[in-house]
Structures are given as C-alpha cells and as structure tokens.
Amino acid sequence: MKNRLEEIRKQRGIKQEELAAALEVTRQTIGSLENGRYNPSIILAFKIARFFGMRIEDIFIYEEEETNEK
C-alpha cells in the first residue's frame, strides 16, 4: 500500500517526532509508514486521518495486486 504521509506531514511543517507524539507511536513507526515498510492498523490509519482532517483514502492508496487469473 502506498501513502502520502510524508508529503502531507512536510506540507504542514510537522516533524516526525511531533506526529509520533500526537499519535502515541514512536518516530520509527512514522518513518516505517512513510517508507512503505509498514502498513498501519485500521485504528492508526483513522488516527492519522483525523489528525490531518482528511479521509483515510486521501492519505493511503490501496492498489490491488494484479493477477493473471481470469
């Protein structure tokens, strides 16, 4: 799953540490989310969306895996 978390955070002038504190997670969690190494739980995704006043789908982009099955 791709996301726009880093882009949105930087646009608003928020440091990783500040976002982590507001969401009650570690700075490493924010870094992992931004780098795509970690997908958030649904609860964390809602917290992030609420923090930025956005919809989850405006921050996290779900792309279905392409299969060759028909």
PyMOL Python script that loads the backbone (N, CA, C, O; Angstrom):
from pymol import cmd

cmd.read_pdbstr("""\
ATOM      1  N   MET A   1       0.849  -1.172   0.000  1.00  0.00           N
ATOM      2  CA  MET A   1       0.000   0.000   0.000  1.00  0.00           C
ATOM      3  C   MET A   1       0.893   1.232   0.000  1.00  0.00           C
ATOM      4  O   MET A   1       1.842   1.325   0.778  1.00  0.00           O
ATOM      5  N   LYS A   2       0.587   2.152  -0.858  1.00  0.00           N
ATOM      6  CA  LYS A   2       1.329   3.408  -0.916  1.00  0.00           C
ATOM      7  C   LYS A   2       0.636   4.418  -0.007  1.00  0.00           C
ATOM      8  O   LYS A   2      -0.524   4.249   0.367  1.00  0.00           O
ATOM      9  N   ASN A   3       1.382   5.483   0.343  1.00  0.00           N
ATOM     10  CA  ASN A   3       0.751   6.528   1.129  1.00  0.00           C
ATOM     11  C   ASN A   3       1.405   7.876   0.858  1.00  0.00           C
ATOM     12  O   ASN A   3       2.509   7.956   0.318  1.00  0.00           O
ATOM     13  N   ARG A   4       0.706   8.920   1.241  1.00  0.00           N
ATOM     14  CA  ARG A   4       1.164  10.299   1.054  1.00  0.00           C
ATOM     15  C   ARG A   4       1.550  10.929   2.393  1.00  0.00           C
ATOM     16  O   ARG A   4       1.609  12.153   2.512  1.00  0.00           O
ATOM     17  N   LEU A   5       1.810  10.100   3.390  1.00  0.00           N
ATOM     18  CA  LEU A   5       2.028  10.597   4.740  1.00  0.00           C
ATOM     19  C   LEU A   5       3.185  11.591   4.817  1.00  0.00           C
ATOM     20  O   LEU A   5       3.031  12.673   5.383  1.00  0.00           O
ATOM     21  N   GLU A   6       4.327  11.240   4.261  1.00  0.00           N
ATOM     22  CA  GLU A   6       5.489  12.137   4.317  1.00  0.00           C
ATOM     23  C   GLU A   6       5.193  13.461   3.620  1.00  0.00           C
ATOM     24  O   GLU A   6       5.510  14.528   4.145  1.00  0.00           O
ATOM     25  N   GLU A   7       4.593  13.391   2.452  1.00  0.00           N
ATOM     26  CA  GLU A   7       4.244  14.599   1.691  1.00  0.00           C
ATOM     27  C   GLU A   7       3.323  15.514   2.505  1.00  0.00           C
ATOM     28  O   GLU A   7       3.568  16.716   2.606  1.00  0.00           O
ATOM     29  N   ILE A   8       2.283  14.950   3.073  1.00  0.00           N
ATOM     30  CA  ILE A   8       1.308  15.736   3.833  1.00  0.00           C
ATOM     31  C   ILE A   8       1.945  16.311   5.098  1.00  0.00           C
ATOM     32  O   ILE A   8       1.731  17.475   5.440  1.00  0.00           O
ATOM     33  N   ARG A   9       2.725  15.487   5.783  1.00  0.00           N
ATOM     34  CA  ARG A   9       3.386  15.936   7.012  1.00  0.00           C
ATOM     35  C   ARG A   9       4.320  17.111   6.727  1.00  0.00           C
ATOM     36  O   ARG A   9       4.312  18.102   7.456  1.00  0.00           O
ATOM     37  N   LYS A  10       5.123  17.002   5.672  1.00  0.00           N
ATOM     38  CA  LYS A  10       6.070  18.072   5.326  1.00  0.00           C
ATOM     39  C   LYS A  10       5.353  19.341   4.878  1.00  0.00           C
ATOM     40  O   LYS A  10       5.785  20.446   5.206  1.00  0.00           O
ATOM     41  N   GLN A  11       4.251  19.189   4.123  1.00  0.00           N
ATOM     42  CA  GLN A  11       3.480  20.355   3.686  1.00  0.00           C
ATOM     43  C   GLN A  11       2.994  21.167   4.880  1.00  0.00           C
ATOM     44  O   GLN A  11       2.887  22.392   4.807  1.00  0.00           O
ATOM     45  N   ARG A  12       2.704  20.482   5.968  1.00  0.00           N
ATOM     46  CA  ARG A  12       2.167  21.144   7.155  1.00  0.00           C
ATOM     47  C   ARG A  12       3.242  21.529   8.160  1.00  0.00           C
ATOM     48  O   ARG A  12       2.944  22.061   9.230  1.00  0.00           O
ATOM     49  N   GLY A  13       4.495  21.256   7.808  1.00  0.00           N
ATOM     50  CA  GLY A  13       5.603  21.644   8.671  1.00  0.00           C
ATOM     51  C   GLY A  13       5.665  20.883   9.981  1.00  0.00           C
ATOM     52  O   GLY A  13       6.064  21.435  11.006  1.00  0.00           O
ATOM     53  N   ILE A  14       5.275  19.623   9.954  1.00  0.00           N
ATOM     54  CA  ILE A  14       5.259  18.796  11.154  1.00  0.00           C
ATOM     55  C   ILE A  14       6.424  17.822  11.103  1.00  0.00           C
ATOM     56  O   ILE A  14       6.641  17.160  10.088  1.00  0.00           O
ATOM     57  N   LYS A  15       7.171  17.733  12.191  1.00  0.00           N
ATOM     58  CA  LYS A  15       8.286  16.785  12.268  1.00  0.00           C
ATOM     59  C   LYS A  15       7.756  15.396  12.590  1.00  0.00           C
ATOM     60  O   LYS A  15       6.673  15.237  13.153  1.00  0.00           O
ATOM     61  N   GLN A  16       8.550  14.392  12.218  1.00  0.00           N
ATOM     62  CA  GLN A  16       8.168  13.009  12.534  1.00  0.00           C
ATOM     63  C   GLN A  16       7.927  12.838  14.029  1.00  0.00           C
ATOM     64  O   GLN A  16       6.981  12.166  14.443  1.00  0.00           O
ATOM     65  N   GLU A  17       8.784  13.446  14.829  1.00  0.00           N
ATOM     66  CA  GLU A  17       8.664  13.329  16.281  1.00  0.00           C
ATOM     67  C   GLU A  17       7.347  13.902  16.779  1.00  0.00           C
ATOM     68  O   GLU A  17       6.706  13.326  17.658  1.00  0.00           O
ATOM     69  N   GLU A  18       6.944  15.033  16.218  1.00  0.00           N
ATOM     70  CA  GLU A  18       5.692  15.687  16.628  1.00  0.00           C
ATOM     71  C   GLU A  18       4.481  14.827  16.265  1.00  0.00           C
ATOM     72  O   GLU A  18       3.557  14.668  17.063  1.00  0.00           O
ATOM     73  N   LEU A  19       4.500  14.281  15.061  1.00  0.00           N
ATOM     74  CA  LEU A  19       3.400  13.428  14.625  1.00  0.00           C
ATOM     75  C   LEU A  19       3.342  12.164  15.479  1.00  0.00           C
ATOM     76  O   LEU A  19       2.264  11.730  15.885  1.00  0.00           O
ATOM     77  N   ALA A  20       4.502  11.580  15.747  1.00  0.00           N
ATOM     78  CA  ALA A  20       4.560  10.375  16.570  1.00  0.00           C
ATOM     79  C   ALA A  20       3.976  10.631  17.960  1.00  0.00           C
ATOM     80  O   ALA A  20       3.209   9.818  18.475  1.00  0.00           O
ATOM     81  N   ALA A  21       4.340  11.758  18.559  1.00  0.00           N
ATOM     82  CA  ALA A  21       3.824  12.087  19.894  1.00  0.00           C
ATOM     83  C   ALA A  21       2.307  12.256  19.867  1.00  0.00           C
ATOM     84  O   ALA A  21       1.607  11.790  20.766  1.00  0.00           O
ATOM     85  N   ALA A  22       1.807  12.921  18.834  1.00  0.00           N
ATOM     86  CA  ALA A  22       0.360  13.159  18.733  1.00  0.00           C
ATOM     87  C   ALA A  22      -0.410  11.847  18.547  1.00  0.00           C
ATOM     88  O   ALA A  22      -1.546  11.719  19.005  1.00  0.00           O
ATOM     89  N   LEU A  23       0.210  10.882  17.876  1.00  0.00           N
ATOM     90  CA  LEU A  23      -0.454   9.610  17.582  1.00  0.00           C
ATOM     91  C   LEU A  23      -0.118   8.523  18.600  1.00  0.00           C
ATOM     92  O   LEU A  23      -0.636   7.409  18.526  1.00  0.00           O
ATOM     93  N   GLU A  24       0.751   8.859  19.548  1.00  0.00           N
ATOM     94  CA  GLU A  24       1.187   7.917  20.580  1.00  0.00           C
ATOM     95  C   GLU A  24       1.865   6.680  19.998  1.00  0.00           C
ATOM     96  O   GLU A  24       1.594   5.548  20.400  1.00  0.00           O
ATOM     97  N   VAL A  25       2.758   6.934  19.038  1.00  0.00           N
ATOM     98  CA  VAL A  25       3.602   5.883  18.463  1.00  0.00           C
ATOM     99  C   VAL A  25       5.031   6.401  18.471  1.00  0.00           C
ATOM    100  O   VAL A  25       5.271   7.545  18.857  1.00  0.00           O
ATOM    101  N   THR A  26       5.981   5.579  18.051  1.00  0.00           N
ATOM    102  CA  THR A  26       7.374   6.023  18.009  1.00  0.00           C
ATOM    103  C   THR A  26       7.670   6.740  16.692  1.00  0.00           C
ATOM    104  O   THR A  26       6.939   6.607  15.711  1.00  0.00           O
ATOM    105  N   ARG A  27       8.763   7.504  16.702  1.00  0.00           N
ATOM    106  CA  ARG A  27       9.203   8.167  15.475  1.00  0.00           C
ATOM    107  C   ARG A  27       9.563   7.115  14.437  1.00  0.00           C
ATOM    108  O   ARG A  27       9.368   7.325  13.240  1.00  0.00           O
ATOM    109  N   GLN A  28      10.090   5.982  14.894  1.00  0.00           N
ATOM    110  CA  GLN A  28      10.452   4.897  13.975  1.00  0.00           C
ATOM    111  C   GLN A  28       9.214   4.359  13.255  1.00  0.00           C
ATOM    112  O   GLN A  28       9.291   3.987  12.084  1.00  0.00           O
ATOM    113  N   THR A  29       8.087   4.318  13.944  1.00  0.00           N
ATOM    114  CA  THR A  29       6.843   3.863  13.311  1.00  0.00           C
ATOM    115  C   THR A  29       6.461   4.815  12.183  1.00  0.00           C
ATOM    116  O   THR A  29       6.079   4.370  11.100  1.00  0.00           O
ATOM    117  N   ILE A  30       6.560   6.116  12.426  1.00  0.00           N
ATOM    118  CA  ILE A  30       6.240   7.108  11.387  1.00  0.00           C
ATOM    119  C   ILE A  30       7.181   6.928  10.201  1.00  0.00           C
ATOM    120  O   ILE A  30       6.741   6.931   9.051  1.00  0.00           O
ATOM    121  N   GLY A  31       8.477   6.771  10.477  1.00  0.00           N
ATOM    122  CA  GLY A  31       9.450   6.561   9.397  1.00  0.00           C
ATOM    123  C   GLY A  31       9.148   5.312   8.589  1.00  0.00           C
ATOM    124  O   GLY A  31       9.237   5.322   7.361  1.00  0.00           O
ATOM    125  N   SER A  32       8.793   4.241   9.276  1.00  0.00           N
ATOM    126  CA  SER A  32       8.463   2.990   8.586  1.00  0.00           C
ATOM    127  C   SER A  32       7.204   3.124   7.741  1.00  0.00           C
ATOM    128  O   SER A  32       7.133   2.575   6.642  1.00  0.00           O
ATOM    129  N   LEU A  33       6.216   3.847   8.245  1.00  0.00           N
ATOM    130  CA  LEU A  33       4.999   4.097   7.465  1.00  0.00           C
ATOM    131  C   LEU A  33       5.339   4.889   6.208  1.00  0.00           C
ATOM    132  O   LEU A  33       4.900   4.546   5.110  1.00  0.00           O
ATOM    133  N   GLU A  34       6.130   5.955   6.377  1.00  0.00           N
ATOM    134  CA  GLU A  34       6.463   6.815   5.241  1.00  0.00           C
ATOM    135  C   GLU A  34       7.275   6.082   4.180  1.00  0.00           C
ATOM    136  O   GLU A  34       7.141   6.362   2.989  1.00  0.00           O
ATOM    137  N   ASN A  35       8.115   5.143   4.610  1.00  0.00           N
ATOM    138  CA  ASN A  35       8.957   4.400   3.663  1.00  0.00           C
ATOM    139  C   ASN A  35       8.287   3.153   3.104  1.00  0.00           C
ATOM    140  O   ASN A  35       8.880   2.424   2.310  1.00  0.00           O
ATOM    141  N   GLY A  36       7.047   2.912   3.522  1.00  0.00           N
ATOM    142  CA  GLY A  36       6.307   1.777   2.996  1.00  0.00           C
ATOM    143  C   GLY A  36       6.731   0.432   3.559  1.00  0.00           C
ATOM    144  O   GLY A  36       6.363  -0.610   3.017  1.00  0.00           O
ATOM    145  N   ARG A  37       7.507   0.441   4.649  1.00  0.00           N
ATOM    146  CA  ARG A  37       7.933  -0.821   5.263  1.00  0.00           C
ATOM    147  C   ARG A  37       6.860  -1.378   6.193  1.00  0.00           C
ATOM    148  O   ARG A  37       6.943  -2.527   6.628  1.00  0.00           O
ATOM    149  N   TYR A  38       5.862  -0.567   6.493  1.00  0.00           N
ATOM    150  CA  TYR A  38       4.861  -0.946   7.487  1.00  0.00           C
ATOM    151  C   TYR A  38       3.527  -0.361   7.066  1.00  0.00           C
ATOM    152  O   TYR A  38       3.450   0.808   6.688  1.00  0.00           O
ATOM    153  N   ASN A  39       2.483  -1.161   7.129  1.00  0.00           N
ATOM    154  CA  ASN A  39       1.127  -0.674   6.887  1.00  0.00           C
ATOM    155  C   ASN A  39       0.449  -0.496   8.235  1.00  0.00           C
ATOM    156  O   ASN A  39       0.580  -1.347   9.115  1.00  0.00           O
ATOM    157  N   PRO A  40      -0.275   0.608   8.404  1.00  0.00           N
ATOM    158  CA  PRO A  40      -0.869   0.872   9.710  1.00  0.00           C
ATOM    159  C   PRO A  40      -2.070  -0.022   9.999  1.00  0.00           C
ATOM    160  O   PRO A  40      -2.729  -0.525   9.089  1.00  0.00           O
ATOM    161  N   SER A  41      -2.335  -0.203  11.282  1.00  0.00           N
ATOM    162  CA  SER A  41      -3.584  -0.850  11.664  1.00  0.00           C
ATOM    163  C   SER A  41      -4.714   0.092  11.262  1.00  0.00           C
ATOM    164  O   SER A  41      -4.477   1.271  11.002  1.00  0.00           O
ATOM    165  N   ILE A  42      -5.913  -0.413  11.210  1.00  0.00           N
ATOM    166  CA  ILE A  42      -7.045   0.440  10.850  1.00  0.00           C
ATOM    167  C   ILE A  42      -7.222   1.555  11.884  1.00  0.00           C
ATOM    168  O   ILE A  42      -7.599   2.674  11.537  1.00  0.00           O
ATOM    169  N   ILE A  43      -6.952   1.248  13.144  1.00  0.00           N
ATOM    170  CA  ILE A  43      -7.074   2.270  14.189  1.00  0.00           C
ATOM    171  C   ILE A  43      -6.046   3.373  13.973  1.00  0.00           C
ATOM    172  O   ILE A  43      -6.380   4.554  14.065  1.00  0.00           O
ATOM    173  N   LEU A  44      -4.803   3.003  13.686  1.00  0.00           N
ATOM    174  CA  LEU A  44      -3.775   4.016  13.445  1.00  0.00           C
ATOM    175  C   LEU A  44      -4.085   4.816  12.187  1.00  0.00           C
ATOM    176  O   LEU A  44      -3.868   6.027  12.162  1.00  0.00           O
ATOM    177  N   ALA A  45      -4.585   4.168  11.151  1.00  0.00           N
ATOM    178  CA  ALA A  45      -4.959   4.884   9.924  1.00  0.00           C
ATOM    179  C   ALA A  45      -6.035   5.921  10.223  1.00  0.00           C
ATOM    180  O   ALA A  45      -5.972   7.038   9.710  1.00  0.00           O
ATOM    181  N   PHE A  46      -7.027   5.568  11.049  1.00  0.00           N
ATOM    182  CA  PHE A  46      -8.064   6.523  11.427  1.00  0.00           C
ATOM    183  C   PHE A  46      -7.477   7.680  12.230  1.00  0.00           C
ATOM    184  O   PHE A  46      -7.861   8.832  12.026  1.00  0.00           O
ATOM    185  N   LYS A  47      -6.549   7.383  13.144  1.00  0.00           N
ATOM    186  CA  LYS A  47      -5.923   8.436  13.952  1.00  0.00           C
ATOM    187  C   LYS A  47      -5.163   9.418  13.069  1.00  0.00           C
ATOM    188  O   LYS A  47      -5.238  10.632  13.261  1.00  0.00           O
ATOM    189  N   ILE A  48      -4.429   8.876  12.097  1.00  0.00           N
ATOM    190  CA  ILE A  48      -3.661   9.723  11.184  1.00  0.00           C
ATOM    191  C   ILE A  48      -4.603  10.602  10.374  1.00  0.00           C
ATOM    192  O   ILE A  48      -4.380  11.807  10.252  1.00  0.00           O
ATOM    193  N   ALA A  49      -5.649  10.007   9.824  1.00  0.00           N
ATOM    194  CA  ALA A  49      -6.609  10.772   9.023  1.00  0.00           C
ATOM    195  C   ALA A  49      -7.263  11.865   9.861  1.00  0.00           C
ATOM    196  O   ALA A  49      -7.408  12.999   9.405  1.00  0.00           O
ATOM    197  N   ARG A  50      -7.655  11.526  11.078  1.00  0.00           N
ATOM    198  CA  ARG A  50      -8.295  12.500  11.961  1.00  0.00           C
ATOM    199  C   ARG A  50      -7.323  13.626  12.306  1.00  0.00           C
ATOM    200  O   ARG A  50      -7.718  14.791  12.339  1.00  0.00           O
ATOM    201  N   PHE A  51      -6.057  13.294  12.563  1.00  0.00           N
ATOM    202  CA  PHE A  51      -5.040  14.293  12.900  1.00  0.00           C
ATOM    203  C   PHE A  51      -4.924  15.336  11.795  1.00  0.00           C
ATOM    204  O   PHE A  51      -4.829  16.534  12.066  1.00  0.00           O
ATOM    205  N   PHE A  52      -4.933  14.871  10.548  1.00  0.00           N
ATOM    206  CA  PHE A  52      -4.771  15.785   9.414  1.00  0.00           C
ATOM    207  C   PHE A  52      -6.101  16.333   8.892  1.00  0.00           C
ATOM    208  O   PHE A  52      -6.109  17.175   7.994  1.00  0.00           O
ATOM    209  N   GLY A  53      -7.214  15.870   9.439  1.00  0.00           N
ATOM    210  CA  GLY A  53      -8.519  16.322   8.965  1.00  0.00           C
ATOM    211  C   GLY A  53      -8.814  15.859   7.552  1.00  0.00           C
ATOM    212  O   GLY A  53      -9.411  16.584   6.756  1.00  0.00           O
ATOM    213  N   MET A  54      -8.392  14.648   7.252  1.00  0.00           N
ATOM    214  CA  MET A  54      -8.552  14.100   5.909  1.00  0.00           C
ATOM    215  C   MET A  54      -9.222  12.736   5.995  1.00  0.00           C
ATOM    216  O   MET A  54      -9.406  12.181   7.079  1.00  0.00           O
ATOM    217  N   ARG A  55      -9.585  12.205   4.822  1.00  0.00           N
ATOM    218  CA  ARG A  55     -10.114  10.846   4.749  1.00  0.00           C
ATOM    219  C   ARG A  55      -8.944   9.877   4.639  1.00  0.00           C
ATOM    220  O   ARG A  55      -7.895  10.218   4.092  1.00  0.00           O
ATOM    221  N   ILE A  56      -9.128   8.669   5.161  1.00  0.00           N
ATOM    222  CA  ILE A  56      -8.076   7.654   5.081  1.00  0.00           C
ATOM    223  C   ILE A  56      -7.623   7.466   3.635  1.00  0.00           C
ATOM    224  O   ILE A  56      -6.425   7.390   3.361  1.00  0.00           O
ATOM    225  N   GLU A  57      -8.579   7.392   2.714  1.00  0.00           N
ATOM    226  CA  GLU A  57      -8.229   7.124   1.321  1.00  0.00           C
ATOM    227  C   GLU A  57      -7.520   8.289   0.634  1.00  0.00           C
ATOM    228  O   GLU A  57      -6.999   8.131  -0.470  1.00  0.00           O
ATOM    229  N   ASP A  58      -7.495   9.459   1.279  1.00  0.00           N
ATOM    230  CA  ASP A  58      -6.723  10.582   0.739  1.00  0.00           C
ATOM    231  C   ASP A  58      -5.258  10.503   1.165  1.00  0.00           C
ATOM    232  O   ASP A  58      -4.406  11.195   0.608  1.00  0.00           O
ATOM    233  N   ILE A  59      -4.974   9.665   2.145  1.00  0.00           N
ATOM    234  CA  ILE A  59      -3.607   9.510   2.647  1.00  0.00           C
ATOM    235  C   ILE A  59      -3.012   8.178   2.204  1.00  0.00           C
ATOM    236  O   ILE A  59      -1.860   8.118   1.774  1.00  0.00           O
ATOM    237  N   PHE A  60      -3.803   7.108   2.311  1.00  0.00           N
ATOM    238  CA  PHE A  60      -3.335   5.765   1.983  1.00  0.00           C
ATOM    239  C   PHE A  60      -3.974   5.305   0.687  1.00  0.00           C
ATOM    240  O   PHE A  60      -5.193   5.364   0.525  1.00  0.00           O
ATOM    241  N   ILE A  61      -3.133   4.843  -0.239  1.00  0.00           N
ATOM    242  CA  ILE A  61      -3.599   4.428  -1.559  1.00  0.00           C
ATOM    243  C   ILE A  61      -3.456   2.921  -1.676  1.00  0.00           C
ATOM    244  O   ILE A  61      -2.346   2.393  -1.744  1.00  0.00           O
ATOM    245  N   TYR A  62      -4.582   2.240  -1.700  1.00  0.00           N
ATOM    246  CA  TYR A  62      -4.579   0.784  -1.838  1.00  0.00           C
ATOM    247  C   TYR A  62      -4.593   0.425  -3.308  1.00  0.00           C
ATOM    248  O   TYR A  62      -5.474   0.849  -4.057  1.00  0.00           O
ATOM    249  N   GLU A  63      -3.616  -0.354  -3.711  1.00  0.00           N
ATOM    250  CA  GLU A  63      -3.557  -0.830  -5.090  1.00  0.00           C
ATOM    251  C   GLU A  63      -3.676  -2.348  -5.068  1.00  0.00           C
ATOM    252  O   GLU A  63      -2.838  -3.037  -4.487  1.00  0.00           O
ATOM    253  N   GLU A  64      -4.707  -2.853  -5.695  1.00  0.00           N
ATOM    254  CA  GLU A  64      -4.883  -4.306  -5.722  1.00  0.00           C
ATOM    255  C   GLU A  64      -3.774  -4.934  -6.524  1.00  0.00           C
ATOM    256  O   GLU A  64      -3.325  -4.387  -7.531  1.00  0.00           O
ATOM    257  N   GLU A  65      -3.335  -6.092  -6.065  1.00  0.00           N
ATOM    258  CA  GLU A  65      -2.292  -6.809  -6.805  1.00  0.00           C
ATOM    259  C   GLU A  65      -2.896  -7.328  -8.107  1.00  0.00           C
ATOM    260  O   GLU A  65      -4.013  -7.844  -8.142  1.00  0.00           O
ATOM    261  N   GLU A  66      -2.121  -7.173  -9.165  1.00  0.00           N
ATOM    262  CA  GLU A  66      -2.586  -7.666 -10.457  1.00  0.00           C
ATOM    263  C   GLU A  66      -2.323  -9.158 -10.534  1.00  0.00           C
ATOM    264  O   GLU A  66      -1.245  -9.633 -10.176  1.00  0.00           O
ATOM    265  N   THR A  67      -3.314  -9.884 -11.002  1.00  0.00           N
ATOM    266  CA  THR A  67      -3.139 -11.322 -11.200  1.00  0.00           C
ATOM    267  C   THR A  67      -3.450 -11.658 -12.644  1.00  0.00           C
ATOM    268  O   THR A  67      -4.155 -10.922 -13.336  1.00  0.00           O
ATOM    269  N   ASN A  68      -2.927 -12.751 -13.072  1.00  0.00           N
ATOM    270  CA  ASN A  68      -3.187 -13.189 -14.442  1.00  0.00           C
ATOM    271  C   ASN A  68      -4.401 -14.087 -14.534  1.00  0.00           C
ATOM    272  O   ASN A  68      -4.765 -14.543 -15.618  1.00  0.00           O
ATOM    273  N   GLU A  69      -5.034 -14.343 -13.387  1.00  0.00           N
ATOM    274  CA  GLU A  69      -6.229 -15.199 -13.384  1.00  0.00           C
ATOM    275  C   GLU A  69      -7.413 -14.440 -13.916  1.00  0.00           C
ATOM    276  O   GLU A  69      -7.569 -13.244 -13.669  1.00  0.00           O
ATOM    277  N   LYS A  70      -8.263 -15.160 -14.664  1.00  0.00           N
ATOM    278  CA  LYS A  70      -9.455 -14.513 -15.206  1.00  0.00           C
ATOM    279  C   LYS A  70     -10.679 -15.298 -14.858  1.00  0.00           C
ATOM    280  O   LYS A  70     -11.787 -14.911 -15.228  1.00  0.00           O
TER     281      LYS A  70
END
""", "prot")
cmd.dss("prot")
cmd.show_as("cartoon", "prot")
cmd.util.cbc("prot")
cmd.orient("prot")
